[in-house]
Amino acid sequence: MKALHALSLLLVILGGLNWLSVGLFKYDVVSEIFGGTEEVGSRIVYTVVGIAALYALALFGKVTRDD
């Protein structure tokens, strides 16, 4: 499970960095790599990052819980 947590965190960070580049520079790294936002590769990456974010959201309660 630790590897899954780390993978999820890594994907969420990469997705966040992509959105940072979109916000600051109007440059979408994922769409640039795959040839556009409507391309299958881009949609797969966006979907996987979104699933990782949902998984990380589920972990949020564990991180903020006082033991």
mmCIF file as Biopython writes it, N, C-alpha, C and O atoms, coordinates in Angstrom:
data_model
#
loop_
_atom_site.group_PDB
_atom_site.id
_atom_site.type_symbol
_atom_site.label_atom_id
_atom_site.label_alt_id
_atom_site.label_comp_id
_atom_site.label_asym_id
_atom_site.label_entity_id
_atom_site.label_seq_id
_atom_site.pdbx_PDB_ins_code
_atom_site.Cartn_x
_atom_site.Cartn_y
_atom_site.Cartn_z
_atom_site.occupancy
_atom_site.B_iso_or_equiv
_atom_site.auth_seq_id
_atom_site.auth_asym_id
_atom_site.pdbx_PDB_model_num
ATOM 1   N N  . MET A ? 1  ? 0.818  -1.202 0.000   1.0 0.0 1  A 1 
ATOM 2   C CA . MET A ? 1  ? 0.000  0.000  0.000   1.0 0.0 1  A 1 
ATOM 3   C C  . MET A ? 1  ? 0.858  1.260  0.000   1.0 0.0 1  A 1 
ATOM 4   O O  . MET A ? 1  ? 0.464  2.288  -0.552  1.0 0.0 1  A 1 
ATOM 5   N N  . LYS A ? 2  ? 2.041  1.176  0.626   1.0 0.0 2  A 1 
ATOM 6   C CA . LYS A ? 2  ? 2.899  2.350  0.681   1.0 0.0 2  A 1 
ATOM 7   C C  . LYS A ? 2  ? 3.300  2.798  -0.725  1.0 0.0 2  A 1 
ATOM 8   O O  . LYS A ? 2  ? 3.373  3.995  -1.003  1.0 0.0 2  A 1 
ATOM 9   N N  . ALA A ? 3  ? 3.560  1.834  -1.609  1.0 0.0 3  A 1 
ATOM 10  C CA . ALA A ? 3  ? 3.923  2.167  -2.985  1.0 0.0 3  A 1 
ATOM 11  C C  . ALA A ? 3  ? 2.760  2.846  -3.703  1.0 0.0 3  A 1 
ATOM 12  O O  . ALA A ? 3  ? 2.970  3.778  -4.480  1.0 0.0 3  A 1 
ATOM 13  N N  . LEU A ? 4  ? 1.541  2.388  -3.448  1.0 0.0 4  A 1 
ATOM 14  C CA . LEU A ? 4  ? 0.367  3.003  -4.065  1.0 0.0 4  A 1 
ATOM 15  C C  . LEU A ? 4  ? 0.182  4.434  -3.568  1.0 0.0 4  A 1 
ATOM 16  O O  . LEU A ? 4  ? -0.168 5.325  -4.343  1.0 0.0 4  A 1 
ATOM 17  N N  . HIS A ? 5  ? 0.415  4.650  -2.284  1.0 0.0 5  A 1 
ATOM 18  C CA . HIS A ? 5  ? 0.331  6.007  -1.728  1.0 0.0 5  A 1 
ATOM 19  C C  . HIS A ? 5  ? 1.369  6.910  -2.396  1.0 0.0 5  A 1 
ATOM 20  O O  . HIS A ? 5  ? 1.056  8.036  -2.784  1.0 0.0 5  A 1 
ATOM 21  N N  . ALA A ? 6  ? 2.590  6.422  -2.529  1.0 0.0 6  A 1 
ATOM 22  C CA . ALA A ? 6  ? 3.659  7.216  -3.136  1.0 0.0 6  A 1 
ATOM 23  C C  . ALA A ? 6  ? 3.357  7.508  -4.603  1.0 0.0 6  A 1 
ATOM 24  O O  . ALA A ? 6  ? 3.579  8.626  -5.067  1.0 0.0 6  A 1 
ATOM 25  N N  . LEU A ? 7  ? 2.857  6.524  -5.329  1.0 0.0 7  A 1 
ATOM 26  C CA . LEU A ? 7  ? 2.509  6.718  -6.734  1.0 0.0 7  A 1 
ATOM 27  C C  . LEU A ? 7  ? 1.398  7.749  -6.875  1.0 0.0 7  A 1 
ATOM 28  O O  . LEU A ? 7  ? 1.455  8.617  -7.746  1.0 0.0 7  A 1 
ATOM 29  N N  . SER A ? 8  ? 0.403  7.653  -6.028  1.0 0.0 8  A 1 
ATOM 30  C CA . SER A ? 8  ? -0.693 8.611  -6.059  1.0 0.0 8  A 1 
ATOM 31  C C  . SER A ? 8  ? -0.178 10.023 -5.785  1.0 0.0 8  A 1 
ATOM 32  O O  . SER A ? 8  ? -0.551 10.968 -6.481  1.0 0.0 8  A 1 
ATOM 33  N N  . LEU A ? 9  ? 0.669  10.164 -4.783  1.0 0.0 9  A 1 
ATOM 34  C CA . LEU A ? 9  ? 1.231  11.471 -4.461  1.0 0.0 9  A 1 
ATOM 35  C C  . LEU A ? 9  ? 2.050  12.014 -5.625  1.0 0.0 9  A 1 
ATOM 36  O O  . LEU A ? 9  ? 1.943  13.193 -5.962  1.0 0.0 9  A 1 
ATOM 37  N N  . LEU A ? 10 ? 2.858  11.172 -6.234  1.0 0.0 10 A 1 
ATOM 38  C CA . LEU A ? 10 ? 3.673  11.597 -7.365  1.0 0.0 10 A 1 
ATOM 39  C C  . LEU A ? 10 ? 2.803  12.079 -8.524  1.0 0.0 10 A 1 
ATOM 40  O O  . LEU A ? 10 ? 3.090  13.115 -9.123  1.0 0.0 10 A 1 
ATOM 41  N N  . LEU A ? 11 ? 1.746  11.338 -8.844  1.0 0.0 11 A 1 
ATOM 42  C CA . LEU A ? 11 ? 0.862  11.731 -9.943  1.0 0.0 11 A 1 
ATOM 43  C C  . LEU A ? 11 ? 0.129  13.036 -9.648  1.0 0.0 11 A 1 
ATOM 44  O O  . LEU A ? 11 ? -0.050 13.866 -10.539 1.0 0.0 11 A 1 
ATOM 45  N N  . VAL A ? 12 ? -0.293 13.216 -8.408  1.0 0.0 12 A 1 
ATOM 46  C CA . VAL A ? 12 ? -0.971 14.456 -8.036  1.0 0.0 12 A 1 
ATOM 47  C C  . VAL A ? 12 ? 0.000  15.638 -8.125  1.0 0.0 12 A 1 
ATOM 48  O O  . VAL A ? 12 ? -0.384 16.719 -8.570  1.0 0.0 12 A 1 
ATOM 49  N N  . ILE A ? 13 ? 1.237  15.442 -7.712  1.0 0.0 13 A 1 
ATOM 50  C CA . ILE A ? 13 ? 2.239  16.503 -7.809  1.0 0.0 13 A 1 
ATOM 51  C C  . ILE A ? 13 ? 2.519  16.846 -9.272  1.0 0.0 13 A 1 
ATOM 52  O O  . ILE A ? 13 ? 2.570  18.021 -9.636  1.0 0.0 13 A 1 
ATOM 53  N N  . LEU A ? 14 ? 2.698  15.825 -10.108 1.0 0.0 14 A 1 
ATOM 54  C CA . LEU A ? 14 ? 2.938  16.085 -11.532 1.0 0.0 14 A 1 
ATOM 55  C C  . LEU A ? 14 ? 1.759  16.806 -12.181 1.0 0.0 14 A 1 
ATOM 56  O O  . LEU A ? 14 ? 1.943  17.714 -12.992 1.0 0.0 14 A 1 
ATOM 57  N N  . GLY A ? 15 ? 0.553  16.392 -11.816 1.0 0.0 15 A 1 
ATOM 58  C CA . GLY A ? 15 ? -0.631 17.075 -12.334 1.0 0.0 15 A 1 
ATOM 59  C C  . GLY A ? 15 ? -0.684 18.525 -11.876 1.0 0.0 15 A 1 
ATOM 60  O O  . GLY A ? 15 ? -1.039 19.417 -12.646 1.0 0.0 15 A 1 
ATOM 61  N N  . GLY A ? 16 ? -0.329 18.752 -10.620 1.0 0.0 16 A 1 
ATOM 62  C CA . GLY A ? 16 ? -0.299 20.120 -10.097 1.0 0.0 16 A 1 
ATOM 63  C C  . GLY A ? 16 ? 0.740  20.978 -10.794 1.0 0.0 16 A 1 
ATOM 64  O O  . GLY A ? 16 ? 0.496  22.151 -11.076 1.0 0.0 16 A 1 
ATOM 65  N N  . LEU A ? 17 ? 1.897  20.398 -11.074 1.0 0.0 17 A 1 
ATOM 66  C CA . LEU A ? 17 ? 2.933  21.137 -11.793 1.0 0.0 17 A 1 
ATOM 67  C C  . LEU A ? 17 ? 2.497  21.459 -13.217 1.0 0.0 17 A 1 
ATOM 68  O O  . LEU A ? 17 ? 2.809  22.529 -13.739 1.0 0.0 17 A 1 
ATOM 69  N N  . ASN A ? 18 ? 1.773  20.532 -13.845 1.0 0.0 18 A 1 
ATOM 70  C CA . ASN A ? 18 ? 1.241  20.808 -15.178 1.0 0.0 18 A 1 
ATOM 71  C C  . ASN A ? 18 ? 0.266  21.978 -15.124 1.0 0.0 18 A 1 
ATOM 72  O O  . ASN A ? 18 ? 0.312  22.864 -15.977 1.0 0.0 18 A 1 
ATOM 73  N N  . TRP A ? 19 ? -0.617 21.985 -14.127 1.0 0.0 19 A 1 
ATOM 74  C CA . TRP A ? 19 ? -1.571 23.090 -14.015 1.0 0.0 19 A 1 
ATOM 75  C C  . TRP A ? 19 ? -0.872 24.402 -13.687 1.0 0.0 19 A 1 
ATOM 76  O O  . TRP A ? 19 ? -1.324 25.468 -14.104 1.0 0.0 19 A 1 
ATOM 77  N N  . LEU A ? 20 ? 0.229  24.332 -12.941 1.0 0.0 20 A 1 
ATOM 78  C CA . LEU A ? 20 ? 1.018  25.533 -12.671 1.0 0.0 20 A 1 
ATOM 79  C C  . LEU A ? 20 ? 1.565  26.110 -13.969 1.0 0.0 20 A 1 
ATOM 80  O O  . LEU A ? 20 ? 1.521  27.321 -14.187 1.0 0.0 20 A 1 
ATOM 81  N N  . SER A ? 21 ? 2.081  25.235 -14.832 1.0 0.0 21 A 1 
ATOM 82  C CA . SER A ? 21 ? 2.611  25.721 -16.106 1.0 0.0 21 A 1 
ATOM 83  C C  . SER A ? 21 ? 1.496  26.278 -16.993 1.0 0.0 21 A 1 
ATOM 84  O O  . SER A ? 21 ? 1.720  27.224 -17.749 1.0 0.0 21 A 1 
ATOM 85  N N  . VAL A ? 22 ? 0.303  25.698 -16.906 1.0 0.0 22 A 1 
ATOM 86  C CA . VAL A ? 22 ? -0.833 26.243 -17.662 1.0 0.0 22 A 1 
ATOM 87  C C  . VAL A ? 22 ? -1.201 27.626 -17.128 1.0 0.0 22 A 1 
ATOM 88  O O  . VAL A ? 22 ? -1.425 28.558 -17.900 1.0 0.0 22 A 1 
ATOM 89  N N  . GLY A ? 23 ? -1.262 27.750 -15.812 1.0 0.0 23 A 1 
ATOM 90  C CA . GLY A ? 23 ? -1.656 29.024 -15.204 1.0 0.0 23 A 1 
ATOM 91  C C  . GLY A ? 23 ? -0.655 30.141 -15.419 1.0 0.0 23 A 1 
ATOM 92  O O  . GLY A ? 23 ? -1.042 31.281 -15.677 1.0 0.0 23 A 1 
ATOM 93  N N  . LEU A ? 24 ? 0.630  29.827 -15.315 1.0 0.0 24 A 1 
ATOM 94  C CA . LEU A ? 24 ? 1.643  30.869 -15.421 1.0 0.0 24 A 1 
ATOM 95  C C  . LEU A ? 24 ? 2.069  31.158 -16.855 1.0 0.0 24 A 1 
ATOM 96  O O  . LEU A ? 24 ? 2.303  32.309 -17.224 1.0 0.0 24 A 1 
ATOM 97  N N  . PHE A ? 25 ? 2.167  30.112 -17.652 1.0 0.0 25 A 1 
ATOM 98  C CA . PHE A ? 25 ? 2.765  30.264 -18.973 1.0 0.0 25 A 1 
ATOM 99  C C  . PHE A ? 25 ? 1.843  29.881 -20.127 1.0 0.0 25 A 1 
ATOM 100 O O  . PHE A ? 25 ? 2.241  29.952 -21.290 1.0 0.0 25 A 1 
ATOM 101 N N  . LYS A ? 26 ? 0.601  29.472 -19.809 1.0 0.0 26 A 1 
ATOM 102 C CA . LYS A ? 26 ? -0.342 28.999 -20.831 1.0 0.0 26 A 1 
ATOM 103 C C  . LYS A ? 26 ? 0.276  27.878 -21.663 1.0 0.0 26 A 1 
ATOM 104 O O  . LYS A ? 26 ? 0.114  27.831 -22.882 1.0 0.0 26 A 1 
ATOM 105 N N  . TYR A ? 27 ? 0.985  26.980 -20.987 1.0 0.0 27 A 1 
ATOM 106 C CA . TYR A ? 27 ? 1.681  25.876 -21.645 1.0 0.0 27 A 1 
ATOM 107 C C  . TYR A ? 27 ? 1.289  24.572 -20.974 1.0 0.0 27 A 1 
ATOM 108 O O  . TYR A ? 27 ? 1.661  24.327 -19.826 1.0 0.0 27 A 1 
ATOM 109 N N  . ASP A ? 28 ? 0.546  23.739 -21.674 1.0 0.0 28 A 1 
ATOM 110 C CA . ASP A ? 28 ? 0.092  22.454 -21.147 1.0 0.0 28 A 1 
ATOM 111 C C  . ASP A ? 28 ? 1.080  21.376 -21.592 1.0 0.0 28 A 1 
ATOM 112 O O  . ASP A ? 28 ? 1.104  20.986 -22.760 1.0 0.0 28 A 1 
ATOM 113 N N  . VAL A ? 29 ? 1.887  20.903 -20.655 1.0 0.0 29 A 1 
ATOM 114 C CA . VAL A ? 29 ? 2.935  19.926 -20.957 1.0 0.0 29 A 1 
ATOM 115 C C  . VAL A ? 29 ? 2.333  18.633 -21.502 1.0 0.0 29 A 1 
ATOM 116 O O  . VAL A ? 29 ? 2.841  18.079 -22.477 1.0 0.0 29 A 1 
ATOM 117 N N  . VAL A ? 30 ? 1.268  18.151 -20.891 1.0 0.0 30 A 1 
ATOM 118 C CA . VAL A ? 30 ? 0.659  16.886 -21.307 1.0 0.0 30 A 1 
ATOM 119 C C  . VAL A ? 30 ? 0.143  16.980 -22.734 1.0 0.0 30 A 1 
ATOM 120 O O  . VAL A ? 30 ? 0.409  16.094 -23.546 1.0 0.0 30 A 1 
ATOM 121 N N  . SER A ? 31 ? -0.582 18.030 -23.050 1.0 0.0 31 A 1 
ATOM 122 C CA . SER A ? 31 ? -1.114 18.155 -24.413 1.0 0.0 31 A 1 
ATOM 123 C C  . SER A ? 31 ? 0.008  18.379 -25.417 1.0 0.0 31 A 1 
ATOM 124 O O  . SER A ? 31 ? -0.107 17.974 -26.573 1.0 0.0 31 A 1 
ATOM 125 N N  . GLU A ? 32 ? 1.074  19.009 -24.997 1.0 0.0 32 A 1 
ATOM 126 C CA . GLU A ? 32 ? 2.224  19.200 -25.886 1.0 0.0 32 A 1 
ATOM 127 C C  . GLU A ? 32 ? 2.882  17.860 -26.220 1.0 0.0 32 A 1 
ATOM 128 O O  . GLU A ? 32 ? 3.280  17.627 -27.361 1.0 0.0 32 A 1 
ATOM 129 N N  . ILE A ? 33 ? 2.994  16.991 -25.231 1.0 0.0 33 A 1 
ATOM 130 C CA . ILE A ? 33 ? 3.612  15.684 -25.445 1.0 0.0 33 A 1 
ATOM 131 C C  . ILE A ? 33 ? 2.747  14.817 -26.362 1.0 0.0 33 A 1 
ATOM 132 O O  . ILE A ? 33 ? 3.261  14.136 -27.250 1.0 0.0 33 A 1 
ATOM 133 N N  . PHE A ? 34 ? 1.432  14.847 -26.141 1.0 0.0 34 A 1 
ATOM 134 C CA . PHE A ? 34 ? 0.537  13.944 -26.857 1.0 0.0 34 A 1 
ATOM 135 C C  . PHE A ? 34 ? -0.157 14.575 -28.062 1.0 0.0 34 A 1 
ATOM 136 O O  . PHE A ? 34 ? -0.937 13.898 -28.733 1.0 0.0 34 A 1 
ATOM 137 N N  . GLY A ? 35 ? 0.100  15.843 -28.354 1.0 0.0 35 A 1 
ATOM 138 C CA . GLY A ? 35 ? -0.438 16.455 -29.563 1.0 0.0 35 A 1 
ATOM 139 C C  . GLY A ? 35 ? -1.778 17.131 -29.413 1.0 0.0 35 A 1 
ATOM 140 O O  . GLY A ? 35 ? -2.442 17.385 -30.418 1.0 0.0 35 A 1 
ATOM 141 N N  . GLY A ? 36 ? -2.201 17.431 -28.217 1.0 0.0 36 A 1 
ATOM 142 C CA . GLY A ? 36 ? -3.461 18.147 -28.010 1.0 0.0 36 A 1 
ATOM 143 C C  . GLY A ? 36 ? -4.253 17.559 -26.862 1.0 0.0 36 A 1 
ATOM 144 O O  . GLY A ? 36 ? -4.036 16.416 -26.459 1.0 0.0 36 A 1 
ATOM 145 N N  . THR A ? 37 ? -5.177 18.354 -26.338 1.0 0.0 37 A 1 
ATOM 146 C CA . THR A ? 37 ? -5.961 17.910 -25.190 1.0 0.0 37 A 1 
ATOM 147 C C  . THR A ? 37 ? -6.997 16.858 -25.553 1.0 0.0 37 A 1 
ATOM 148 O O  . THR A ? 37 ? -7.448 16.112 -24.684 1.0 0.0 37 A 1 
ATOM 149 N N  . GLU A ? 38 ? -7.378 16.787 -26.813 1.0 0.0 38 A 1 
ATOM 150 C CA . GLU A ? 38 ? -8.392 15.823 -27.240 1.0 0.0 38 A 1 
ATOM 151 C C  . GLU A ? 38 ? -7.806 14.477 -27.656 1.0 0.0 38 A 1 
ATOM 152 O O  . GLU A ? 38 ? -8.554 13.543 -27.945 1.0 0.0 38 A 1 
ATOM 153 N N  . GLU A ? 39 ? -6.495 14.365 -27.691 1.0 0.0 39 A 1 
ATOM 154 C CA . GLU A ? 39 ? -5.853 13.112 -28.083 1.0 0.0 39 A 1 
ATOM 155 C C  . GLU A ? 39 ? -6.026 12.054 -26.989 1.0 0.0 39 A 1 
ATOM 156 O O  . GLU A ? 39 ? -6.144 12.380 -25.808 1.0 0.0 39 A 1 
ATOM 157 N N  . VAL A ? 40 ? -6.038 10.803 -27.396 1.0 0.0 40 A 1 
ATOM 158 C CA . VAL A ? 40 ? -6.268 9.693  -26.474 1.0 0.0 40 A 1 
ATOM 159 C C  . VAL A ? 40 ? -5.213 9.669  -25.361 1.0 0.0 40 A 1 
ATOM 160 O O  . VAL A ? 40 ? -5.550 9.465  -24.195 1.0 0.0 40 A 1 
ATOM 161 N N  . GLY A ? 41 ? -3.944 9.875  -25.714 1.0 0.0 41 A 1 
ATOM 162 C CA . GLY A ? 41 ? -2.878 9.857  -24.715 1.0 0.0 41 A 1 
ATOM 163 C C  . GLY A ? 41 ? -3.075 10.910 -23.632 1.0 0.0 41 A 1 
ATOM 164 O O  . GLY A ? 41 ? -2.901 10.633 -22.446 1.0 0.0 41 A 1 
ATOM 165 N N  . SER A ? 42 ? -3.438 12.114 -24.048 1.0 0.0 42 A 1 
ATOM 166 C CA . SER A ? 42 ? -3.697 13.193 -23.092 1.0 0.0 42 A 1 
ATOM 167 C C  . SER A ? 42 ? -4.861 12.845 -22.185 1.0 0.0 42 A 1 
ATOM 168 O O  . SER A ? 42 ? -4.796 13.050 -20.973 1.0 0.0 42 A 1 
ATOM 169 N N  . ARG A ? 43 ? -5.918 12.322 -22.767 1.0 0.0 43 A 1 
ATOM 170 C CA . ARG A ? 43 ? -7.107 11.983 -21.973 1.0 0.0 43 A 1 
ATOM 171 C C  . ARG A ? 43 ? -6.800 10.883 -20.969 1.0 0.0 43 A 1 
ATOM 172 O O  . ARG A ? 43 ? -7.318 10.900 -19.852 1.0 0.0 43 A 1 
ATOM 173 N N  . ILE A ? 44 ? -5.962 9.926  -21.357 1.0 0.0 44 A 1 
ATOM 174 C CA . ILE A ? 44 ? -5.569 8.864  -20.425 1.0 0.0 44 A 1 
ATOM 175 C C  . ILE A ? 44 ? -4.772 9.447  -19.266 1.0 0.0 44 A 1 
ATOM 176 O O  . ILE A ? 44 ? -5.027 9.119  -18.107 1.0 0.0 44 A 1 
ATOM 177 N N  . VAL A ? 45 ? -3.805 10.313 -19.575 1.0 0.0 45 A 1 
ATOM 178 C CA . VAL A ? 45 ? -2.996 10.927 -18.517 1.0 0.0 45 A 1 
ATOM 179 C C  . VAL A ? 45 ? -3.874 11.744 -17.586 1.0 0.0 45 A 1 
ATOM 180 O O  . VAL A ? 45 ? -3.755 11.623 -16.366 1.0 0.0 45 A 1 
ATOM 181 N N  . TYR A ? 46 ? -4.758 12.576 -18.137 1.0 0.0 46 A 1 
ATOM 182 C CA . TYR A ? 46 ? -5.649 13.382 -17.304 1.0 0.0 46 A 1 
ATOM 183 C C  . TYR A ? 46 ? -6.531 12.492 -16.423 1.0 0.0 46 A 1 
ATOM 184 O O  . TYR A ? 46 ? -6.760 12.814 -15.257 1.0 0.0 46 A 1 
ATOM 185 N N  . THR A ? 47 ? -7.020 11.396 -16.960 1.0 0.0 47 A 1 
ATOM 186 C CA . THR A ? 47 ? -7.870 10.480 -16.200 1.0 0.0 47 A 1 
ATOM 187 C C  . THR A ? 47 ? -7.097 9.809  -15.082 1.0 0.0 47 A 1 
ATOM 188 O O  . THR A ? 47 ? -7.590 9.712  -13.958 1.0 0.0 47 A 1 
ATOM 189 N N  . VAL A ? 48 ? -5.886 9.341  -15.375 1.0 0.0 48 A 1 
ATOM 190 C CA . VAL A ? 48 ? -5.075 8.674  -14.349 1.0 0.0 48 A 1 
ATOM 191 C C  . VAL A ? 48 ? -4.715 9.651  -13.233 1.0 0.0 48 A 1 
ATOM 192 O O  . VAL A ? 48 ? -4.755 9.287  -12.057 1.0 0.0 48 A 1 
ATOM 193 N N  . VAL A ? 49 ? -4.366 10.879 -13.585 1.0 0.0 49 A 1 
ATOM 194 C CA . VAL A ? 49 ? -4.052 11.888 -12.569 1.0 0.0 49 A 1 
ATOM 195 C C  . VAL A ? 49 ? -5.300 12.204 -11.740 1.0 0.0 49 A 1 
ATOM 196 O O  . VAL A ? 49 ? -5.207 12.376 -10.525 1.0 0.0 49 A 1 
ATOM 197 N N  . GLY A ? 50 ? -6.450 12.281 -12.381 1.0 0.0 50 A 1 
ATOM 198 C CA . GLY A ? 50 ? -7.695 12.526 -11.647 1.0 0.0 50 A 1 
ATOM 199 C C  . GLY A ? 50 ? -8.037 11.401 -10.687 1.0 0.0 50 A 1 
ATOM 200 O O  . GLY A ? 50 ? -8.480 11.656 -9.567  1.0 0.0 50 A 1 
ATOM 201 N N  . ILE A ? 51 ? -7.838 10.171 -11.108 1.0 0.0 51 A 1 
ATOM 202 C CA . ILE A ? 51 ? -8.070 9.019  -10.221 1.0 0.0 51 A 1 
ATOM 203 C C  . ILE A ? 51 ? -7.101 9.057  -9.051  1.0 0.0 51 A 1 
ATOM 204 O O  . ILE A ? 51 ? -7.481 8.761  -7.918  1.0 0.0 51 A 1 
ATOM 205 N N  . ALA A ? 52 ? -5.847 9.420  -9.320  1.0 0.0 52 A 1 
ATOM 206 C CA . ALA A ? 52 ? -4.860 9.547  -8.243  1.0 0.0 52 A 1 
ATOM 207 C C  . ALA A ? 52 ? -5.281 10.631 -7.255  1.0 0.0 52 A 1 
ATOM 208 O O  . ALA A ? 52 ? -5.084 10.483 -6.049  1.0 0.0 52 A 1 
ATOM 209 N N  . ALA A ? 53 ? -5.855 11.710 -7.756  1.0 0.0 53 A 1 
ATOM 210 C CA . ALA A ? 53 ? -6.326 12.775 -6.871  1.0 0.0 53 A 1 
ATOM 211 C C  . ALA A ? 53 ? -7.487 12.296 -5.998  1.0 0.0 53 A 1 
ATOM 212 O O  . ALA A ? 53 ? -7.552 12.631 -4.815  1.0 0.0 53 A 1 
ATOM 213 N N  . LEU A ? 54 ? -8.395 11.521 -6.573  1.0 0.0 54 A 1 
ATOM 214 C CA . LEU A ? 54 ? -9.493 10.964 -5.770  1.0 0.0 54 A 1 
ATOM 215 C C  . LEU A ? 54 ? -8.954 10.013 -4.705  1.0 0.0 54 A 1 
ATOM 216 O O  . LEU A ? 54 ? -9.429 10.013 -3.569  1.0 0.0 54 A 1 
ATOM 217 N N  . TYR A ? 55 ? -7.970 9.209  -5.072  1.0 0.0 55 A 1 
ATOM 218 C CA . TYR A ? 55 ? -7.342 8.301  -4.108  1.0 0.0 55 A 1 
ATOM 219 C C  . TYR A ? 55 ? -6.658 9.098  -3.001  1.0 0.0 55 A 1 
ATOM 220 O O  . TYR A ? 55 ? -6.772 8.755  -1.825  1.0 0.0 55 A 1 
ATOM 221 N N  . ALA A ? 56 ? -5.946 10.165 -3.379  1.0 0.0 56 A 1 
ATOM 222 C CA . ALA A ? 56 ? -5.276 11.009 -2.386  1.0 0.0 56 A 1 
ATOM 223 C C  . ALA A ? 56 ? -6.299 11.702 -1.480  1.0 0.0 56 A 1 
ATOM 224 O O  . ALA A ? 56 ? -6.050 11.902 -0.291  1.0 0.0 56 A 1 
ATOM 225 N N  . LEU A ? 57 ? -7.433 12.058 -2.043  1.0 0.0 57 A 1 
ATOM 226 C CA . LEU A ? 57 ? -8.495 12.666 -1.243  1.0 0.0 57 A 1 
ATOM 227 C C  . LEU A ? 57 ? -8.990 11.692 -0.182  1.0 0.0 57 A 1 
ATOM 228 O O  . LEU A ? 57 ? -9.279 12.094 0.945   1.0 0.0 57 A 1 
ATOM 229 N N  . ALA A ? 58 ? -9.087 10.428 -0.533  1.0 0.0 58 A 1 
ATOM 230 C CA . ALA A ? 58 ? -9.493 9.410  0.435   1.0 0.0 58 A 1 
ATOM 231 C C  . ALA A ? 58 ? -8.458 9.261  1.543   1.0 0.0 58 A 1 
ATOM 232 O O  . ALA A ? 58 ? -8.807 8.917  2.672   1.0 0.0 58 A 1 
ATOM 233 N N  . LEU A ? 59 ? -7.196 9.513  1.235   1.0 0.0 59 A 1 
ATOM 234 C CA . LEU A ? 59 ? -6.131 9.426  2.241   1.0 0.0 59 A 1 
ATOM 235 C C  . LEU A ? 59 ? -6.072 10.649 3.143   1.0 0.0 59 A 1 
ATOM 236 O O  . LEU A ? 59 ? -5.427 10.613 4.191   1.0 0.0 59 A 1 
ATOM 237 N N  . PHE A ? 60 ? -6.725 11.711 2.755   1.0 0.0 60 A 1 
ATOM 238 C CA . PHE A ? 60 ? -6.655 12.967 3.495   1.0 0.0 60 A 1 
ATOM 239 C C  . PHE A ? 60 ? -7.060 12.795 4.959   1.0 0.0 60 A 1 
ATOM 240 O O  . PHE A ? 60 ? -6.444 13.379 5.850   1.0 0.0 60 A 1 
ATOM 241 N N  . GLY A ? 61 ? -8.089 11.997 5.200   1.0 0.0 61 A 1 
ATOM 242 C CA . GLY A ? 61 ? -8.532 11.755 6.580   1.0 0.0 61 A 1 
ATOM 243 C C  . GLY A ? 61 ? -7.467 11.061 7.406   1.0 0.0 61 A 1 
ATOM 244 O O  . GLY A ? 61 ? -7.325 11.357 8.592   1.0 0.0 61 A 1 
ATOM 245 N N  . LYS A ? 62 ? -6.727 10.160 6.822   1.0 0.0 62 A 1 
ATOM 246 C CA . LYS A ? 62 ? -5.661 9.462  7.541   1.0 0.0 62 A 1 
ATOM 247 C C  . LYS A ? 62 ? -4.502 10.408 7.886   1.0 0.0 62 A 1 
ATOM 248 O O  . LYS A ? 62 ? -3.896 10.302 8.952   1.0 0.0 62 A 1 
ATOM 249 N N  . VAL A ? 63 ? -4.212 11.314 6.982   1.0 0.0 63 A 1 
ATOM 250 C CA . VAL A ? 63 ? -3.096 12.235 7.192   1.0 0.0 63 A 1 
ATOM 251 C C  . VAL A ? 63 ? -3.424 13.251 8.275   1.0 0.0 63 A 1 
ATOM 252 O O  . VAL A ? 63 ? -2.551 13.611 9.064   1.0 0.0 63 A 1 
ATOM 253 N N  . THR A ? 64 ? -4.655 13.717 8.327   1.0 0.0 64 A 1 
ATOM 254 C CA . THR A ? 64 ? -5.027 14.775 9.261   1.0 0.0 64 A 1 
ATOM 255 C C  . THR A ? 64 ? -5.512 14.240 10.613  1.0 0.0 64 A 1 
ATOM 256 O O  . THR A ? 64 ? -5.752 15.019 11.535  1.0 0.0 64 A 1 
ATOM 257 N N  . ARG A ? 65 ? -5.653 12.945 10.731  1.0 0.0 65 A 1 
ATOM 258 C CA . ARG A ? 65 ? -6.146 12.362 11.983  1.0 0.0 65 A 1 
ATOM 259 C C  . ARG A ? 65 ? -5.087 12.446 13.069  1.0 0.0 65 A 1 
ATOM 260 O O  . ARG A ? 65 ? -3.912 12.173 12.819  1.0 0.0 65 A 1 
ATOM 261 N N  . ASP A ? 66 ? -5.496 12.820 14.266  1.0 0.0 66 A 1 
ATOM 262 C CA . ASP A ? 66 ? -4.608 12.818 15.422  1.0 0.0 66 A 1 
ATOM 263 C C  . ASP A ? 66 ? -4.608 11.425 16.037  1.0 0.0 66 A 1 
ATOM 264 O O  . ASP A ? 66 ? -5.665 10.860 16.315  1.0 0.0 66 A 1 
ATOM 265 N N  . ASP A ? 67 ? -3.427 10.881 16.246  1.0 0.0 67 A 1 
ATOM 266 C CA . ASP A ? 67 ? -3.325 9.549  16.862  1.0 0.0 67 A 1 
ATOM 267 C C  . ASP A ? 67 ? -3.001 9.642  18.323  1.0 0.0 67 A 1 
ATOM 268 O O  . ASP A ? 67 ? -2.880 8.617  18.995  1.0 0.0 67 A 1 
#
